[in-house]
């Protein structure tokens, strides 16, 4: 029995190593595909950005599907991590001020053309 137990343990160890290698290979392939769509965006404190407010960010009584979803320009206060930023909102915006980078876009002063989806908030404006 002792020899069979050793063979079983070795077989189990080999199967485990093979599964581990296949999982690592799969994760590498997945990461490669996902990274092609990833955009590296870094904002510095003081930068102005547009913010997209999603339905889950608004109180139920304030949500209206025809209302503008982009607000800004809003000032970046700090970078929490490469994907999250803390923003300076006017007092009447009652939502968390931490946003994922996918909901932010750079505010360009020279392209200050009214956007049908945007609600222009001038800095310091309530």
MITIDO-146596 format. One record per atom (N, C-alpha, C): residue number from 0; residue in one letter; atom name; x, y, z. Coordinates in steps of 0.02 Angstrom, whole numbers, plus 50000, padded with zeros to 5 digits. Layout:
BEGIN
+-----+--------+-------+-------+-------+-------+
: num : residu : atome :     X :     Y :     Z :
+-----+--------+-------+-------+-------+-------+
: NUM :      A :    CA :     X :     Y :     Z :
...
+-----+--------+-------+-------+-------+-------+
This chain:
BEGIN
+-----+--------+-------+-------+-------+-------+
: num : residu : atome :     X :     Y :     Z :
+-----+--------+-------+-------+-------+-------+
:   0 :      X :     N : 50041 : 49940 : 50000 :
:   0 :      X :    CA : 50000 : 50000 : 50000 :
:   0 :      X :     C : 50043 : 50062 : 50000 :
:   1 :      X :     N : 50098 : 50059 : 50033 :
:   1 :      X :    CA : 50140 : 50118 : 50039 :
:   1 :      X :     C : 50163 : 50143 : 49971 :
:   2 :      X :     N : 50181 : 50097 : 49927 :
:   2 :      X :    CA : 50204 : 50116 : 49859 :
:   2 :      X :     C : 50147 : 50147 : 49819 :
:   3 :      X :     N : 50086 : 50121 : 49827 :
:   3 :      X :    CA : 50029 : 50149 : 49791 :
:   3 :      X :     C : 50014 : 50220 : 49815 :
:   4 :      X :     N : 50021 : 50231 : 49880 :
:   4 :      X :    CA : 50007 : 50298 : 49908 :
:   4 :      X :     C : 50058 : 50348 : 49881 :
:   5 :      X :     N : 50121 : 50328 : 49876 :
:   5 :      X :    CA : 50173 : 50373 : 49850 :
:   5 :      X :     C : 50158 : 50389 : 49777 :
:   6 :      X :     N : 50140 : 50337 : 49738 :
:   6 :      X :    CA : 50123 : 50349 : 49668 :
:   6 :      X :     C : 50063 : 50396 : 49661 :
:   7 :      X :     N : 50013 : 50387 : 49704 :
:   7 :      X :    CA : 49954 : 50429 : 49702 :
:   7 :      X :     C : 49972 : 50502 : 49717 :
:   8 :      X :     N : 50013 : 50512 : 49768 :
:   8 :      X :    CA : 50034 : 50580 : 49787 :
:   8 :      X :     C : 50074 : 50612 : 49730 :
:   9 :      X :     N : 50119 : 50574 : 49699 :
:   9 :      X :    CA : 50158 : 50601 : 49643 :
:   9 :      X :     C : 50113 : 50618 : 49584 :
:  10 :      X :     N : 50065 : 50575 : 49570 :
:  10 :      X :    CA : 50017 : 50588 : 49516 :
:  10 :      X :     C : 49976 : 50651 : 49531 :
:  11 :      X :     N : 49954 : 50657 : 49592 :
:  11 :      X :    CA : 49916 : 50716 : 49613 :
:  11 :      X :     C : 49957 : 50780 : 49607 :
:  12 :      X :     N : 50021 : 50776 : 49627 :
:  12 :      X :    CA : 50066 : 50834 : 49623 :
:  12 :      X :     C : 50077 : 50854 : 49550 :
:  13 :      X :     N : 50086 : 50805 : 49505 :
:  13 :      X :    CA : 50095 : 50819 : 49434 :
:  13 :      X :     C : 50033 : 50852 : 49404 :
:  14 :      X :     N : 49975 : 50825 : 49423 :
:  14 :      X :    CA : 49912 : 50854 : 49398 :
:  14 :      X :     C : 49904 : 50926 : 49423 :
:  15 :      X :     N : 49921 : 50938 : 49485 :
:  15 :      X :    CA : 49917 : 51005 : 49514 :
:  15 :      X :     C : 49963 : 51053 : 49477 :
:  16 :      X :     N : 50024 : 51033 : 49464 :
:  16 :      X :    CA : 50072 : 51075 : 49428 :
:  16 :      X :     C : 50048 : 51090 : 49357 :
:  17 :      X :     N : 50021 : 51040 : 49324 :
:  17 :      X :    CA : 49995 : 51050 : 49256 :
:  17 :      X :     C : 49936 : 51099 : 49256 :
:  18 :      X :     N : 49891 : 51091 : 49304 :
:  18 :      X :    CA : 49834 : 51137 : 49309 :
:  18 :      X :     C : 49857 : 51208 : 49324 :
:  19 :      X :     N : 49907 : 51214 : 49367 :
:  19 :      X :    CA : 49934 : 51281 : 49384 :
:  19 :      X :     C : 49964 : 51315 : 49322 :
:  20 :      X :     N : 50002 : 51277 : 49282 :
:  20 :      X :    CA : 50032 : 51305 : 49221 :
:  20 :      X :     C : 49978 : 51326 : 49171 :
:  21 :      X :     N : 49926 : 51285 : 49163 :
:  21 :      X :    CA : 49872 : 51302 : 49117 :
:  21 :      X :     C : 49833 : 51364 : 49140 :
:  22 :      X :     N : 49823 : 51370 : 49205 :
:  22 :      X :    CA : 49789 : 51430 : 49231 :
:  22 :      X :     C : 49831 : 51493 : 49220 :
:  23 :      X :     N : 49897 : 51488 : 49231 :
:  23 :      X :    CA : 49941 : 51545 : 49219 :
:  23 :      X :     C : 49941 : 51564 : 49145 :
:  24 :      X :     N : 49942 : 51515 : 49101 :
:  24 :      X :    CA : 49940 : 51529 : 49029 :
:  24 :      X :     C : 49875 : 51563 : 49010 :
:  25 :      X :     N : 49820 : 51538 : 49037 :
:  25 :      X :    CA : 49754 : 51567 : 49023 :
:  25 :      X :     C : 49750 : 51639 : 49049 :
:  26 :      X :     N : 49776 : 51651 : 49108 :
:  26 :      X :    CA : 49775 : 51719 : 49137 :
:  26 :      X :     C : 49818 : 51766 : 49095 :
:  27 :      X :     N : 49874 : 51743 : 49070 :
:  27 :      X :    CA : 49918 : 51784 : 49028 :
:  27 :      X :     C : 49883 : 51802 : 48962 :
:  28 :      X :     N : 49849 : 51754 : 48931 :
:  28 :      X :    CA : 49812 : 51767 : 48870 :
:  28 :      X :     C : 49756 : 51818 : 48882 :
:  29 :      X :     N : 49719 : 51808 : 48937 :
:  29 :      X :    CA : 49664 : 51853 : 48954 :
:  29 :      X :     C : 49689 : 51923 : 48966 :
:  30 :      X :     N : 49743 : 51929 : 49004 :
:  30 :      X :    CA : 49772 : 51995 : 49019 :
:  30 :      X :     C : 49794 : 52030 : 48955 :
:  31 :      X :     N : 49823 : 51993 : 48909 :
:  31 :      X :    CA : 49844 : 52023 : 48845 :
:  31 :      X :     C : 49785 : 52050 : 48805 :
:  32 :      X :     N : 49730 : 52014 : 48804 :
:  32 :      X :    CA : 49670 : 52038 : 48768 :
:  32 :      X :     C : 49639 : 52098 : 48802 :
:  33 :      X :     N : 49636 : 52097 : 48868 :
:  33 :      X :    CA : 49605 : 52152 : 48905 :
:  33 :      X :     C : 49648 : 52215 : 48901 :
:  34 :      X :     N : 49713 : 52207 : 48904 :
:  34 :      X :    CA : 49758 : 52265 : 48903 :
:  34 :      X :     C : 49756 : 52303 : 48837 :
:  35 :      X :     N : 49734 : 52272 : 48783 :
:  35 :      X :    CA : 49730 : 52308 : 48719 :
:  35 :      X :     C : 49676 : 52362 : 48722 :
:  36 :      X :     N : 49625 : 52353 : 48764 :
:  36 :      X :    CA : 49571 : 52402 : 48771 :
:  36 :      X :     C : 49583 : 52450 : 48829 :
:  37 :      X :     N : 49633 : 52437 : 48869 :
:  37 :      X :    CA : 49647 : 52479 : 48927 :
:  37 :      X :     C : 49679 : 52545 : 48906 :
:  38 :      X :     N : 49658 : 52598 : 48937 :
:  38 :      X :    CA : 49688 : 52663 : 48922 :
:  38 :      X :     C : 49723 : 52688 : 48985 :
:  39 :      X :     N : 49786 : 52705 : 48976 :
:  39 :      X :    CA : 49825 : 52732 : 49031 :
:  39 :      X :     C : 49813 : 52807 : 49035 :
:  40 :      X :     N : 49779 : 52828 : 49087 :
:  40 :      X :    CA : 49765 : 52899 : 49096 :
:  40 :      X :     C : 49788 : 52918 : 49166 :
:  41 :      X :     N : 49828 : 52970 : 49170 :
:  41 :      X :    CA : 49849 : 52995 : 49234 :
:  41 :      X :     C : 49828 : 53068 : 49240 :
:  42 :      X :     N : 49792 : 53083 : 49293 :
:  42 :      X :    CA : 49773 : 53151 : 49308 :
:  42 :      X :     C : 49811 : 53174 : 49369 :
:  43 :      X :     N : 49829 : 53237 : 49369 :
:  43 :      X :    CA : 49865 : 53267 : 49425 :
:  43 :      X :     C : 49816 : 53309 : 49466 :
:  44 :      X :     N : 49830 : 53319 : 49531 :
:  44 :      X :    CA : 49787 : 53364 : 49570 :
:  44 :      X :     C : 49786 : 53433 : 49538 :
:  45 :      X :     N : 49726 : 53460 : 49531 :
:  45 :      X :    CA : 49717 : 53525 : 49499 :
:  45 :      X :     C : 49693 : 53520 : 49427 :
:  46 :      X :     N : 49699 : 53461 : 49396 :
:  46 :      X :    CA : 49674 : 53451 : 49328 :
:  46 :      X :     C : 49598 : 53456 : 49328 :
:  47 :      X :     N : 49570 : 53479 : 49272 :
:  47 :      X :    CA : 49498 : 53482 : 49264 :
:  47 :      X :     C : 49475 : 53424 : 49220 :
:  48 :      X :     N : 49421 : 53392 : 49241 :
:  48 :      X :    CA : 49395 : 53334 : 49205 :
:  48 :      X :     C : 49319 : 53338 : 49199 :
:  49 :      X :     N : 49293 : 53302 : 49150 :
:  49 :      X :    CA : 49221 : 53289 : 49144 :
:  49 :      X :     C : 49207 : 53225 : 49183 :
:  50 :      X :     N : 49149 : 53221 : 49215 :
:  50 :      X :    CA : 49130 : 53162 : 49253 :
:  50 :      X :     C : 49064 : 53136 : 49226 :
:  51 :      X :     N : 49060 : 53071 : 49214 :
:  51 :      X :    CA : 48998 : 53040 : 49192 :
:  51 :      X :     C : 48964 : 53011 : 49254 :
:  52 :      X :     N : 48904 : 53037 : 49268 :
:  52 :      X :    CA : 48865 : 53011 : 49324 :
:  52 :      X :     C : 48820 : 52955 : 49299 :
:  53 :      X :     N : 48827 : 52897 : 49328 :
:  53 :      X :    CA : 48786 : 52840 : 49309 :
:  53 :      X :     C : 48723 : 52839 : 49352 :
:  54 :      X :     N : 48676 : 52799 : 49333 :
:  54 :      X :    CA : 48612 : 52795 : 49368 :
:  54 :      X :     C : 48620 : 52778 : 49442 :
:  55 :      X :     N : 48666 : 52733 : 49456 :
:  55 :      X :    CA : 48676 : 52712 : 49526 :
:  55 :      X :     C : 48710 : 52765 : 49568 :
:  56 :      X :     N : 48737 : 52818 : 49538 :
:  56 :      X :    CA : 48768 : 52873 : 49574 :
:  56 :      X :     C : 48718 : 52926 : 49595 :
:  57 :      X :     N : 48658 : 52925 : 49568 :
:  57 :      X :    CA : 48609 : 52977 : 49582 :
:  57 :      X :     C : 48555 : 52951 : 49630 :
:  58 :      X :     N : 48531 : 52994 : 49674 :
:  58 :      X :    CA : 48474 : 52973 : 49716 :
:  58 :      X :     C : 48414 : 52958 : 49672 :
:  59 :      X :     N : 48372 : 52912 : 49693 :
:  59 :      X :    CA : 48316 : 52888 : 49652 :
:  59 :      X :     C : 48270 : 52945 : 49631 :
:  60 :      X :     N : 48258 : 52993 : 49675 :
:  60 :      X :    CA : 48211 : 53048 : 49658 :
:  60 :      X :     C : 48243 : 53099 : 49611 :
:  61 :      X :     N : 48309 : 53097 : 49602 :
:  61 :      X :    CA : 48342 : 53145 : 49557 :
:  61 :      X :     C : 48358 : 53116 : 49489 :
:  62 :      X :     N : 48352 : 53051 : 49481 :
:  62 :      X :    CA : 48370 : 53020 : 49417 :
:  62 :      X :     C : 48317 : 53035 : 49364 :
:  63 :      X :     N : 48340 : 53056 : 49306 :
:  63 :      X :    CA : 48297 : 53068 : 49249 :
:  63 :      X :     C : 48338 : 53048 : 49188 :
:  64 :      X :     N : 48313 : 53002 : 49148 :
:  64 :      X :    CA : 48353 : 52977 : 49092 :
:  64 :      X :     C : 48366 : 53030 : 49039 :
:  65 :      X :     N : 48330 : 53085 : 49039 :
:  65 :      X :    CA : 48341 : 53138 : 48991 :
:  65 :      X :     C : 48389 : 53192 : 49017 :
:  66 :      X :     N : 48406 : 53187 : 49080 :
:  66 :      X :    CA : 48451 : 53236 : 49111 :
:  66 :      X :     C : 48522 : 53223 : 49089 :
:  67 :      X :     N : 48562 : 53276 : 49087 :
:  67 :      X :    CA : 48632 : 53268 : 49066 :
:  67 :      X :     C : 48669 : 53224 : 49116 :
:  68 :      X :     N : 48714 : 53184 : 49091 :
:  68 :      X :    CA : 48751 : 53137 : 49133 :
:  68 :      X :     C : 48822 : 53159 : 49144 :
:  69 :      X :     N : 48848 : 53200 : 49099 :
:  69 :      X :    CA : 48916 : 53225 : 49108 :
:  69 :      X :     C : 48913 : 53292 : 49144 :
:  70 :      X :     N : 48953 : 53298 : 49197 :
:  70 :      X :    CA : 48958 : 53362 : 49231 :
:  70 :      X :     C : 49030 : 53385 : 49231 :
:  71 :      X :     N : 49039 : 53449 : 49236 :
:  71 :      X :    CA : 49107 : 53474 : 49239 :
:  71 :      X :     C : 49112 : 53544 : 49212 :
:  72 :      X :     N : 49171 : 53570 : 49211 :
:  72 :      X :    CA : 49233 : 53538 : 49233 :
:  72 :      X :     C : 49236 : 53531 : 49309 :
:  73 :      X :     N : 49264 : 53477 : 49332 :
:  73 :      X :    CA : 49272 : 53462 : 49402 :
:  73 :      X :     C : 49347 : 53454 : 49416 :
:  74 :      X :     N : 49370 : 53480 : 49472 :
:  74 :      X :    CA : 49441 : 53478 : 49489 :
:  74 :      X :     C : 49460 : 53412 : 49522 :
:  75 :      X :     N : 49518 : 53385 : 49502 :
:  75 :      X :    CA : 49545 : 53325 : 49533 :
:  75 :      X :     C : 49581 : 53345 : 49597 :
:  76 :      X :     N : 49562 : 53314 : 49653 :
:  76 :      X :    CA : 49595 : 53329 : 49717 :
:  76 :      X :     C : 49655 : 53284 : 49729 :
:  77 :      X :     N : 49645 : 53218 : 49717 :
:  77 :      X :    CA : 49700 : 53171 : 49729 :
:  77 :      X :     C : 49689 : 53107 : 49691 :
:  78 :      X :     N : 49744 : 53072 : 49680 :
:  78 :      X :    CA : 49742 : 53006 : 49650 :
:  78 :      X :     C : 49745 : 52955 : 49706 :
:  79 :      X :     N : 49694 : 52915 : 49713 :
:  79 :      X :    CA : 49692 : 52864 : 49766 :
:  79 :      X :     C : 49733 : 52804 : 49746 :
:  80 :      X :     N : 49724 : 52781 : 49684 :
:  80 :      X :    CA : 49764 : 52728 : 49654 :
:  80 :      X :     C : 49761 : 52740 : 49578 :
:  81 :      X :     N : 49795 : 52700 : 49538 :
:  81 :      X :    CA : 49796 : 52714 : 49465 :
:  81 :      X :     C : 49727 : 52715 : 49432 :
:  82 :      X :     N : 49676 : 52685 : 49464 :
:  82 :      X :    CA : 49610 : 52683 : 49434 :
:  82 :      X :     C : 49558 : 52726 : 49469 :
:  83 :      X :     N : 49575 : 52758 : 49524 :
:  83 :      X :    CA : 49525 : 52796 : 49562 :
:  83 :      X :     C : 49551 : 52865 : 49581 :
:  84 :      X :     N : 49507 : 52914 : 49575 :
:  84 :      X :    CA : 49524 : 52984 : 49590 :
:  84 :      X :     C : 49470 : 53015 : 49635 :
:  85 :      X :     N : 49493 : 53059 : 49680 :
:  85 :      X :    CA : 49447 : 53098 : 49722 :
:  85 :      X :     C : 49439 : 53166 : 49689 :
:  86 :      X :     N : 49376 : 53189 : 49682 :
:  86 :      X :    CA : 49361 : 53250 : 49646 :
:  86 :      X :     C : 49329 : 53302 : 49692 :
:  87 :      X :     N : 49332 : 53365 : 49672 :
:  87 :      X :    CA : 49301 : 53419 : 49709 :
:  87 :      X :     C : 49235 : 53436 : 49675 :
:  88 :      X :     N : 49180 : 53415 : 49707 :
:  88 :      X :    CA : 49113 : 53428 : 49680 :
:  88 :      X :     C : 49082 : 53489 : 49712 :
:  89 :      X :     N : 49038 : 53523 : 49676 :
:  89 :      X :    CA : 48997 : 53575 : 49707 :
:  89 :      X :     C : 48952 : 53543 : 49760 :
:  90 :      X :     N : 48929 : 53584 : 49807 :
:  90 :      X :    CA : 48890 : 53558 : 49863 :
:  90 :      X :     C : 48824 : 53525 : 49841 :
:  91 :      X :     N : 48795 : 53547 : 49786 :
:  91 :      X :    CA : 48730 : 53520 : 49767 :
:  91 :      X :     C : 48735 : 53451 : 49734 :
:  92 :      X :     N : 48794 : 53427 : 49718 :
:  92 :      X :    CA : 48803 : 53360 : 49692 :
:  92 :      X :     C : 48811 : 53314 : 49752 :
:  93 :      X :     N : 48761 : 53274 : 49765 :
:  93 :      X :    CA : 48761 : 53232 : 49825 :
:  93 :      X :     C : 48775 : 53160 : 49807 :
:  94 :      X :     N : 48839 : 53147 : 49795 :
:  94 :      X :    CA : 48861 : 53079 : 49781 :
:  94 :      X :     C : 48933 : 53074 : 49805 :
:  95 :      X :     N : 48959 : 53014 : 49807 :
:  95 :      X :    CA : 49029 : 53004 : 49826 :
:  95 :      X :     C : 49074 : 53041 : 49777 :
:  96 :      X :     N : 49128 : 53068 : 49802 :
:  96 :      X :    CA : 49174 : 53106 : 49759 :
:  96 :      X :     C : 49233 : 53064 : 49734 :
:  97 :      X :     N : 49229 : 52998 : 49740 :
:  97 :      X :    CA : 49281 : 52953 : 49716 :
:  97 :      X :     C : 49254 : 52917 : 49654 :
:  98 :      X :     N : 49293 : 52922 : 49599 :
:  98 :      X :    CA : 49271 : 52894 : 49535 :
:  98 :      X :     C : 49325 : 52852 : 49503 :
:  99 :      X :     N : 49304 : 52800 : 49469 :
:  99 :      X :    CA : 49348 : 52760 : 49428 :
:  99 :      X :     C : 49368 : 52800 : 49366 :
: 100 :      X :     N : 49428 : 52789 : 49342 :
: 100 :      X :    CA : 49454 : 52827 : 49285 :
: 100 :      X :     C : 49411 : 52819 : 49222 :
: 101 :      X :     N : 49373 : 52764 : 49217 :
: 101 :      X :    CA : 49333 : 52754 : 49156 :
: 101 :      X :     C : 49275 : 52803 : 49152 :
: 102 :      X :     N : 49257 : 52835 : 49208 :
: 102 :      X :    CA : 49203 : 52885 : 49207 :
: 102 :      X :     C : 49230 : 52956 : 49202 :
: 103 :      X :     N : 49294 : 52965 : 49190 :
: 103 :      X :    CA : 49324 : 53031 : 49185 :
: 103 :      X :     C : 49352 : 53042 : 49115 :
: 104 :      X :     N : 49349 : 53104 : 49093 :
: 104 :      X :    CA : 49382 : 53123 : 49030 :
: 104 :      X :     C : 49411 : 53193 : 49039 :
: 105 :      X :     N : 49467 : 53204 : 49007 :
: 105 :      X :    CA : 49504 : 53267 : 49013 :
: 105 :      X :     C : 49462 : 53325 : 48988 :
: 106 :      X :     N : 49462 : 53380 : 49025 :
: 106 :      X :    CA : 49427 : 53441 : 49004 :
: 106 :      X :     C : 49477 : 53483 : 48965 :
: 107 :      X :     N : 49459 : 53500 : 48903 :
: 107 :      X :    CA : 49502 : 53541 : 48860 :
: 107 :      X :     C : 49469 : 53609 : 48852 :
: 108 :      X :     N : 49503 : 53662 : 48872 :
: 108 :      X :    CA : 49475 : 53729 : 48870 :
: 108 :      X :     C : 49463 : 53751 : 48798 :
: 109 :      X :     N : 49509 : 53735 : 48752 :
: 109 :      X :    CA : 49502 : 53757 : 48682 :
: 109 :      X :     C : 49443 : 53723 : 48647 :
: 110 :      X :     N : 49421 : 53666 : 48673 :
: 110 :      X :    CA : 49364 : 53630 : 48644 :
: 110 :      X :     C : 49301 : 53643 : 48685 :
: 111 :      X :     N : 49292 : 53703 : 48708 :
: 111 :      X :    CA : 49237 : 53720 : 48752 :
: 111 :      X :     C : 49172 : 53730 : 48713 :
: 112 :      X :     N : 49155 : 53681 : 48672 :
: 112 :      X :    CA : 49093 : 53682 : 48633 :
: 112 :      X :     C : 49040 : 53646 : 48674 :
: 113 :      X :     N : 48980 : 53674 : 48681 :
: 113 :      X :    CA : 48929 : 53640 : 48720 :
: 113 :      X :     C : 48915 : 53570 : 48694 :
: 114 :      X :     N : 48912 : 53524 : 48739 :
: 114 :      X :    CA : 48899 : 53453 : 48723 :
: 114 :      X :     C : 48828 : 53437 : 48745 :
: 115 :      X :     N : 48790 : 53403 : 48704 :
: 115 :      X :    CA : 48721 : 53388 : 48721 :
: 115 :      X :     C : 48715 : 53344 : 48783 :
: 116 :      X :     N : 48768 : 53308 : 48800 :
: 116 :      X :    CA : 48767 : 53264 : 48858 :
: 116 :      X :     C : 48798 : 53296 : 48919 :
: 117 :      X :     N : 48821 : 53359 : 48913 :
: 117 :      X :    CA : 48860 : 53389 : 48967 :
: 117 :      X :     C : 48821 : 53443 : 49003 :
: 118 :      X :     N : 48835 : 53449 : 49067 :
: 118 :      X :    CA : 48809 : 53502 : 49108 :
: 118 :      X :     C : 48869 : 53542 : 49132 :
: 119 :      X :     N : 48878 : 53601 : 49105 :
: 119 :      X :    CA : 48938 : 53641 : 49119 :
: 119 :      X :     C : 48933 : 53670 : 49189 :
: 120 :      X :     N : 48981 : 53654 : 49231 :
: 120 :      X :    CA : 48988 : 53684 : 49297 :
: 120 :      X :     C : 49052 : 53723 : 49297 :
: 121 :      X :     N : 49047 : 53787 : 49303 :
: 121 :      X :    CA : 49108 : 53828 : 49304 :
: 121 :      X :     C : 49140 : 53820 : 49372 :
: 122 :      X :     N : 49208 : 53821 : 49375 :
: 122 :      X :    CA : 49242 : 53812 : 49439 :
: 122 :      X :     C : 49218 : 53864 : 49490 :
: 123 :      X :     N : 49201 : 53840 : 49550 :
: 123 :      X :    CA : 49177 : 53884 : 49602 :
: 123 :      X :     C : 49102 : 53896 : 49599 :
: 124 :      X :     N : 49068 : 53867 : 49551 :
: 124 :      X :    CA : 48997 : 53876 : 49542 :
: 124 :      X :     C : 48959 : 53823 : 49580 :
: 125 :      X :     N : 48903 : 53841 : 49610 :
: 125 :      X :    CA : 48861 : 53792 : 49644 :
: 125 :      X :     C : 48807 : 53774 : 49599 :
+-----+--------+-------+-------+-------+-------+
